[in-house]
Amino acid sequence: MPPAGSAAHQRRDRPARHRSESKAGYVFLTPWLLGLVTITAVPMLMSLYLSFTNYDVLSDWESMEWVGLDNYRTMFTEDPSFWHAVKTTLVFALVATPLKLAAALGVAVLLNKGFKAAGLFRGLFYLPSLLGGSVALAIVWVNMFNRDGAFNSFLSWFGIEGKAWVNDPDFALGTLILLAVWQFGAPMVIFLAGLKQVPNELYEAASVDGASPVRKFISITLPMLSPVIFFNLVLETINGFQGFTSAFVLSNGTGGPVDSTLMYTLHLYIKGWNEYQMGYASAMAWVFLLAIGLVTAVVFRTGKFWVHYSDGED
């Protein structure tokens, strides 16, 4: 039989043990907290301050002047390239994101059939996403769509004469969209994981009722996958607005030809590092942050109308 004071003794030891565990947790969190403060929080606050100044990188801090909202006023009223960059980025994101998700979902449905070598094809389709925003990948893509590239060689088999697609203002942005769509591996893997969670009994019941494959896809697959679709939509929309590397490589950092690939992030880079207007570039960065936050909020707001969870809660 335990001594009478053992329970009280355990209660007294419990707060001390909790404090010890809390200290250990904070010790392990310290590297992350240091990185958050020094690499993220402090630079963000500095850029917010710089957005109200005329800082030009080359001058010292003493010569920096406070200009208030002048950078923001110039951005919206006196910089025509700003609105052109906004339009180009919107076109890129609104076209590339749906096509990328559609390709990812289509391939995931095919791979979910469980045929032989499905694992091999899954790895091959995912490989482009591993390369991500690689400069080497962008260079290869640009060479593919040059006048003497592989794409024109393919068209020549059908008697079609190609052109220098990356040098044509009407098609240069389209080649960047194709590159973004081609990298559908990451959302494909997420879709594939979601498809594995759809109960097979639903498809069996639909087959008994005589439902066609299209009806099963519309009435079962899409509703059951709506949380996964929502997750991929948020991530890929943000990625679409942040496109930079491929546009930089294709245009040699100019946004050409004729500003047809002048993405918002590329215009920000040009202002900050080519024209040394770091204060103006900082203002552009904060407008960009707020715009992405607004777009994400809109996506979350609309999600309640079409995202359905298995527990019945929207």
C-alpha positions in Angstrom: 0.0 0.0 0.0 1.5 3.4 -1.1 2.3 5.9 1.6 -0.4 8.5 2.3 1.7 11.4 1.1 2.7 9.9 -2.3 -0.2 11.4 -4.3 0.5 14.8 -2.9 4.1 14.4 -3.6 3.4 13.5 -7.2 1.1 16.6 -7.6 4.0 18.8 -6.3 6.4 17.2 -8.8 4.1 17.7 -11.8 4.6 21.5 -12.2 8.3 21.1 -11.9 8.3 18.4 -14.6 6.2 20.6 -16.9 8.6 23.5 -16.4 11.5 21.3 -17.3 9.8 20.0 -20.4 8.9 23.6 -21.4 12.5 24.7 -21.1 13.6 21.8 -23.3 11.0 22.7 -25.9 12.2 26.4 -26.0 15.8 25.2 -26.3 15.0 23.1 -29.4 12.9 26.0 -30.8 15.7 28.5 -30.3 17.4 27.9 -33.8 14.1 28.4 -35.5 13.2 31.5 -33.5 16.6 33.0 -34.3 16.1 32.3 -38.0 12.6 33.8 -37.9 13.8 37.0 -36.2 17.1 37.5 -38.1 16.2 36.2 -41.6 12.5 37.0 -41.8 11.1 39.4 -39.3 14.0 42.0 -39.2 14.4 42.2 -43.0 10.7 42.5 -43.5 10.5 45.4 -41.0 13.5 47.0 -42.7 11.9 46.7 -46.1 8.8 48.3 -44.7 10.8 51.3 -43.5 12.7 51.5 -46.8 9.5 51.6 -48.7 8.9 55.1 -47.3 12.4 56.4 -48.3 14.4 57.0 -51.4 17.2 54.5 -50.5 19.2 53.6 -53.6 21.6 50.9 -52.3 24.7 52.9 -53.5 24.4 55.7 -51.0 25.0 55.5 -47.3 22.2 55.5 -44.7 22.9 59.2 -43.8 21.9 60.4 -47.2 18.6 58.4 -47.2 15.5 60.7 -47.1 12.0 60.0 -45.9 9.6 60.5 -48.8 6.4 59.1 -47.2 3.9 57.7 -49.6 5.8 59.0 -52.7 6.9 55.5 -53.8 3.4 54.2 -53.6 2.0 57.2 -55.4 4.6 56.8 -58.2 3.9 53.1 -58.5 0.2 53.5 -59.1 0.1 56.7 -61.1 3.5 57.3 -62.9 4.9 53.9 -63.7 3.3 52.3 -66.7 5.5 49.3 -66.5 4.0 48.5 -63.1 0.5 48.0 -64.5 2.0 46.1 -67.4 3.8 43.8 -65.0 0.5 43.3 -63.0 -1.3 42.4 -66.2 1.4 39.9 -67.3 1.5 38.3 -63.9 -2.3 37.9 -63.7 -2.4 36.3 -67.2 0.3 33.9 -66.2 -1.2 32.9 -62.9 -4.8 32.7 -64.1 -3.9 30.5 -67.1 -1.0 28.4 -65.8 -2.6 27.5 -62.4 -5.9 25.9 -63.7 -4.0 24.1 -66.5 -1.4 22.8 -64.1 -4.0 21.5 -61.7 -6.0 19.9 -64.5 -2.9 18.1 -65.8 -2.0 17.0 -62.3 -5.5 15.7 -61.5 -5.8 13.9 -64.9 -2.4 12.1 -64.5 -3.2 11.3 -60.9 -6.5 9.6 -61.9 -4.6 7.5 -64.5 -1.9 6.5 -62.1 -4.5 5.6 -59.5 -5.6 2.7 -61.7 -2.8 0.6 -60.3 -1.3 -0.7 -63.6 2.2 -2.1 -63.9 5.1 0.4 -63.7 2.8 3.0 -62.1 5.6 3.8 -59.6 8.1 4.4 -62.4 5.7 6.8 -64.2 4.9 8.6 -60.9 8.6 9.3 -60.4 9.1 10.4 -64.0 6.2 12.8 -63.7 7.4 14.2 -60.4 11.0 14.7 -61.6 10.3 18.2 -63.2 8.9 19.5 -59.9 12.1 18.5 -58.1 14.0 20.8 -60.4 11.6 23.6 -59.4 12.8 27.1 -60.4 16.1 25.8 -61.7 18.1 28.1 -63.9 19.4 25.2 -65.9 15.9 23.9 -66.5 14.9 27.4 -67.8 17.9 27.5 -70.1 17.0 24.1 -71.5 13.4 25.2 -72.0 14.4 28.4 -73.8 16.7 26.3 -76.2 13.8 23.9 -76.9 11.7 26.8 -78.2 14.4 28.6 -80.2 14.2 28.5 -84.0 16.5 25.5 -84.1 15.1 23.9 -81.0 13.5 20.5 -80.4 9.9 21.9 -80.6 10.4 23.2 -84.2 12.2 19.9 -85.1 9.0 18.1 -83.9 6.8 20.4 -85.9 8.9 19.8 -89.1 7.8 16.1 -89.0 4.3 17.3 -89.9 5.5 19.9 -92.5 5.0 22.8 -90.1 7.5 25.6 -90.2 8.3 26.9 -86.7 9.6 30.2 -85.4 11.7 31.5 -82.6 8.9 31.2 -80.1 10.8 32.8 -77.2 11.6 35.9 -79.3 8.0 36.4 -80.4 6.0 38.8 -78.1 2.8 36.9 -78.9 4.2 33.5 -77.8 7.0 34.2 -75.3 4.7 34.2 -72.3 3.0 31.1 -73.6 6.3 29.2 -73.4 6.6 30.2 -69.7 3.0 29.0 -69.1 3.9 25.6 -70.7 6.9 25.3 -68.5 4.8 26.0 -65.4 2.2 23.4 -66.5 4.9 20.8 -67.2 6.0 21.0 -63.6 2.7 19.5 -62.3 4.4 16.7 -60.3 4.0 18.1 -56.8 0.2 18.6 -57.0 -0.1 15.3 -58.8 1.4 13.5 -55.8 -1.0 15.3 -53.5 -4.0 14.4 -55.7 -2.8 10.8 -55.8 -2.7 10.6 -52.0 -6.2 12.1 -51.9 -7.5 9.6 -54.4 -6.2 6.7 -52.3 -8.6 7.9 -49.5 -11.8 7.8 -51.5 -13.8 4.8 -50.4 -14.1 2.2 -53.1 -17.6 1.3 -51.9 -18.9 4.6 -53.3 -17.7 3.6 -56.8 -19.2 0.1 -56.4 -22.5 1.5 -55.4 -22.5 3.9 -58.3 -21.7 1.0 -60.7 -24.7 -0.9 -59.4 -26.8 2.2 -60.2 -25.4 2.2 -63.7 -23.3 5.4 -63.4 -20.9 6.1 -66.2 -17.2 6.8 -65.5 -17.8 10.5 -66.2 -20.7 10.5 -63.7 -18.5 8.8 -61.1 -15.8 11.4 -61.6 -18.2 14.3 -61.3 -20.4 13.0 -58.5 -17.8 11.1 -56.4 -14.2 11.9 -57.2 -14.5 15.7 -57.4 -16.6 16.2 -54.2 -14.4 13.8 -52.2 -11.2 15.5 -53.5 -12.5 19.0 -52.9 -10.3 19.6 -49.8 -7.2 18.4 -51.7 -8.2 20.6 -54.7 -8.5 23.5 -52.4 -5.1 22.9 -50.8 -3.4 22.6 -54.2 -5.3 25.7 -55.5 -4.0 27.9 -52.7 -0.4 26.7 -53.1 -0.3 26.9 -56.9 -2.0 30.3 -57.0 0.7 31.7 -54.7 3.4 30.0 -56.8 1.9 31.3 -60.0 2.1 34.9 -58.8 5.7 34.4 -57.7 7.1 33.3 -61.0 10.5 34.8 -61.6 13.4 32.5 -62.7 12.0 31.4 -66.1 11.1 34.9 -67.1 14.5 36.2 -66.0 16.4 33.6 -68.0 14.2 33.8 -71.1 14.5 37.6 -71.3 18.1 38.0 -69.9 16.6 39.9 -67.0 14.8 42.5 -69.2 11.2 41.2 -69.4 11.4 41.1 -73.2 10.7 40.7 -75.9 8.7 44.0 -75.8 8.0 43.4 -72.1 5.9 40.4 -72.9 7.4 38.4 -70.0 7.8 41.3 -67.6 6.4 39.5 -64.5 5.8 41.5 -61.3 8.7 40.0 -59.4 11.0 40.6 -62.4 10.0 44.3 -62.5 10.6 44.5 -58.8 14.1 43.0 -59.3 14.9 45.5 -62.1 13.9 48.4 -60.0 15.8 47.3 -57.0 19.0 45.9 -58.4 19.3 47.3 -62.0 18.1 50.8 -61.4 19.1 50.9 -57.7 15.7 52.1 -56.5 15.6 50.0 -53.4 13.0 52.1 -51.6 10.7 51.9 -54.6 11.3 48.1 -54.9 10.5 47.7 -51.2 7.2 49.5 -51.7 6.5 47.1 -54.6 7.3 44.1 -52.4 4.8 45.2 -49.8 2.1 45.8 -52.3 2.8 42.4 -53.7 2.5 40.8 -50.2 -0.8 42.5 -49.6 -2.1 41.4 -53.1 -1.2 37.8 -52.5 -2.8 37.9 -49.1 -6.0 39.4 -50.6 -6.1 36.7 -53.3 -5.6 33.9 -50.8 -8.3 35.4 -48.6 -10.7 35.4 -51.5 -9.9 31.8 -52.3 -10.5 30.8 -48.7 -13.8 32.8 -48.7 -15.1 31.0 -51.8 -14.0 27.6 -50.5 -17.1 27.3 -48.2 -19.3 27.1 -51.3 -17.5 24.1 -52.9 -15.2 22.4 -50.4 -16.8 19.5 -48.6 -15.2 17.4 -45.9 -16.0 13.8 -45.0 -17.4 14.8 -41.6 -20.0 16.9 -43.2 -18.5 20.3 -42.2 -17.7 22.9 -44.9 
